[in-house]
C-alpha cells in the first residue's frame, strides 16, 4: 500500500517535472526567437531608415557640393582668363613691362 502511494507520488512528480521542462524549453525557444528578432531590428532598422530617409538627402548634398566645386573651377578659370586679358591689355599700353 505504501509502496503504491510512493510510486504514484513519484509518477506525479515525474509528470509535473516533465511539464515544467517542456514549458522551460518552450519559453527558452520563444525568448531566443524574440532576442533574435530584436537584435535583427536593432541592426536593420537604422540601415532601413538611412536608405529610406537619409540617403536621398546625402546624395543631394553630394550633388550640390560637386556643383559648387564645378562652379568654383569655372570661376577660377574665368579669373585666370581675366588676368591674362588684363596682362595683354596692360602690355599694349606699357610695352616696357614683360
C-alpha positions as CSV (number, residue, x, y, z in Angstrom):
1,X,0.0,0.0,0.0
2,X,2.7,2.4,1.0
3,X,4.7,1.2,-1.9
4,X,1.8,2.1,-4.4
5,X,1.5,5.6,-2.8
6,X,5.2,6.1,-3.3
7,X,5.0,5.0,-6.9
8,X,2.0,7.3,-7.6
9,X,3.7,10.2,-6.0
10,X,6.9,9.6,-8.0
11,X,4.9,9.3,-11.2
12,X,3.0,12.6,-10.4
13,X,6.3,14.3,-9.7
14,X,7.8,13.0,-12.9
15,X,4.8,14.2,-14.9
16,X,5.0,17.6,-13.2
17,X,8.7,17.8,-13.8
18,X,8.2,16.9,-17.5
19,X,5.6,19.6,-18.0
20,X,7.8,22.1,-16.3
21,X,10.7,21.2,-18.5
22,X,8.6,21.4,-21.6
23,X,7.4,24.9,-20.5
24,X,11.0,25.9,-19.9
25,X,12.2,24.7,-23.3
26,X,9.2,26.5,-25.0
27,X,9.9,29.7,-23.1
28,X,13.6,29.4,-24.0
29,X,12.8,28.9,-27.6
30,X,10.4,31.9,-27.8
31,X,12.8,34.0,-25.8
32,X,15.7,33.2,-28.1
33,X,13.5,33.9,-31.1
34,X,12.4,37.2,-29.6
35,X,16.0,38.2,-28.9
36,X,17.0,37.3,-32.5
37,X,14.2,39.4,-33.9
38,X,15.1,42.3,-31.6
39,X,18.8,42.2,-32.5
40,X,17.9,42.0,-36.2
41,X,15.6,45.0,-35.7
42,X,18.3,47.0,-33.9
43,X,20.7,46.3,-36.8
44,X,18.3,46.5,-39.7
45,X,16.0,49.4,-38.7
46,X,18.8,52.0,-38.8
47,X,20.0,50.8,-42.2
48,X,16.5,50.9,-43.5
49,X,15.9,54.4,-42.1
50,X,19.2,55.6,-43.7
51,X,18.3,54.1,-47.0
52,X,14.7,55.5,-46.8
53,X,15.2,59.0,-45.5
54,X,18.9,60.0,-45.2
55,X,20.4,58.6,-48.4
56,X,18.4,60.9,-50.7
57,X,19.4,63.9,-48.6
58,X,23.1,62.8,-48.5
59,X,23.0,62.2,-52.3
60,X,21.6,65.6,-52.9
61,X,24.2,67.1,-50.6
62,X,27.0,65.5,-52.6
63,X,25.5,66.7,-55.9
64,X,25.3,70.2,-54.5
65,X,28.9,70.0,-53.3
66,X,30.0,68.8,-56.8
67,X,28.1,71.7,-58.4
68,X,29.8,74.1,-56.0
69,X,33.2,72.7,-56.9
70,X,32.4,72.9,-60.6
71,X,31.3,76.5,-60.2
72,X,34.4,77.3,-58.3
73,X,36.6,75.7,-61.0
74,X,34.7,77.7,-63.7
75,X,35.1,80.9,-61.7
76,X,38.8,80.2,-61.3
77,X,39.2,79.5,-65.0
78,X,37.4,82.7,-65.8
79,X,39.5,84.7,-63.3
80,X,42.7,83.3,-64.9
81,X,41.3,84.3,-68.4
82,X,40.6,87.7,-67.0
83,X,44.1,88.0,-65.6
84,X,45.6,87.0,-68.9
85,X,43.4,89.5,-70.7
86,X,44.3,92.2,-68.2
87,X,48.0,91.5,-68.7
88,X,47.7,91.6,-72.5
89,X,45.7,94.8,-72.2
90,X,48.3,96.4,-69.9
91,X,51.2,95.3,-72.2
92,X,49.6,97.2,-75.1
93,X,49.7,100.4,-73.1
94,X,53.0,99.7,-71.3
95,X,55.3,97.9,-73.8
96,X,58.3,98.1,-71.4
97,X,56.8,95.6,-68.9
98,X,57.3,91.9,-69.8
